[in-house]
Amino acid sequence: MSTSRSGTATSAQPPIALVAWRAVEAILRHSRAALARIDLTQPQWWALNNVVRAEHGLTREEIRAVHVPYGMDPEVTANAADVLVHRGWLVADADGRLTLTAQGHAGLAAAKKHMTRVRAELVGDITEEEYATAVSVLRRVTDNLA
């Protein structure tokens, strides 16, 4: 890295936005393909994880209110929950609160085990320290622009 006449650092490195965007695309492509291999979509994965974390389950309205990353419409996760009800992984009580069935708990456990392997593939030979540094830098960039 060199310093320009104005005293600011310049670099021959590609723009961080480009590198971050390519990383996001690659991670999503890999994660979505991995979930597809176990017959789940990313929104179904999110729905399961959000419902299981809620002590008394979630209504469809509460599922819609959960932040959905990657610019997806919140309705996508609510629709995914409907598919999981149809599949028998979620069930609605009299108040419309969705909770996992025994089949849903088993499916989520298998999916978590699968996604742990997927995370290991994504991380590869990156050390925990390197990973933490990358996350920290990206958070700082985001904070700088807030």
N, C-alpha and C positions, 0 to 999 in steps of 0.2 A: 504494500500500500504506500502511496506517495501522498505528499501534501501539495495542494494547489496554492496559487498566489494568495488566495483569500484566507489561507490557513486551515481550510477544511480538508478532511481526508477524502481522497479519491481512490478508486479501485478499478482494476481490470476485471473484477468479478461481475457476473451477470446480475441484473436487478433482483433484489430479494423477492419482489412480488412474483417474478417469473419462476424462480426456483420454488417458492412456496406453492404457487399454483400448480406446477407440475407435480410436486409432492402430493398435494391434495388429490389431484386427478388419479395418480398411480395408487394411492392408498385406497381411495373409494372404489376404483376398478377392481383391485385385488380383494378388498373386503366384500364387495357385492358378489363377486364370483364365488368366493368361499362360502358365503351364506347361501347362495343358490345351490351349491353342492349338497346342502342339508335341507333344501326346500324351504328356505326362509328368505324374506326380503329384508333390506335394511330397516324400513319402517316397522315391520313385524318385530324385528329384534328390539327396536326402541320401545315399541308398545309393551312387549313382555317385560323388559327391564324396568320401565316406569311403573307398570302395574304391580310388579312384585315388590318394589321398594315402598309402595304406599301401604301403610298399615292396614287400611280397610278397603283396599282396591281403589279404582278410579272410575268415574263416570265417563261417558264419551265426551262430555263437555270439558271435563278436567283433562282428559287426554289431549283434546284440541288445544288447551291452554298451555301445555308443556312446550317449552322452546324446542323447535325443530331446526336442526342445523342445515347448512348447505343450501339455504334459500328455498327449501321445500315448503309447500303449502301445509299448514297444520292439519288440514283435513286428511292428508295422506296417512298420518299415524292413526287417526280415528278409523279410517277405512281398513287399515291393516288390522286393527283390533277386531273389526267385524269379521274379517277372514279367519282370525284366530278363534272367534266364537264358533263359527261354522265348522272349523277343524276340530273343535272340542278342547282347545287349549285354554280358553277363557270361558267363564260363565258369568252371567249377569244375575244379581239378586233382585229382590222385589223393588229395590230403590234404583236399580239400573247400575249398581256398582259392579264393575268387572274385577274378577279375581282369577287367579290361575287354578285350573283343575289339577288333579293328580297327573294327568297326561301332559298338561302345560308345564308343571314343575319338572317332570322328566325331560321334556323337550328342551326347556330352558337350560337345565343342567348339562345336557348333551351339547347344546349350542355354545354354552360358556366354555366347555372343555375344548370344543372345536376352535372357538375364537381365541383361546389362549395360544393354541398352536399357530393360528394366523398372525397374532401379534408377534410371536417369536420370528416368524418369516419376515414380517415387516421390519422388525428391528435388526435382524441379522446379526452382524458382528459389532454393532454399535453398542458401546458400553453404557451403563446407566448414567455415568457422569456426562458423556457426550449427549445422550438423550436429554438429560436435564438441562444442559447448556442450550441445546437447540430450542427447547420449549421456552426457556427463560428469554432467549434472544427474541423469539417471535412475539412473546408477550410484551416485551419492552417496546418493540416496534409498534405494536398495537396501542400500547399506552401512550407512546409519543404522539400518536395521531388522534388520540381521544380529546 
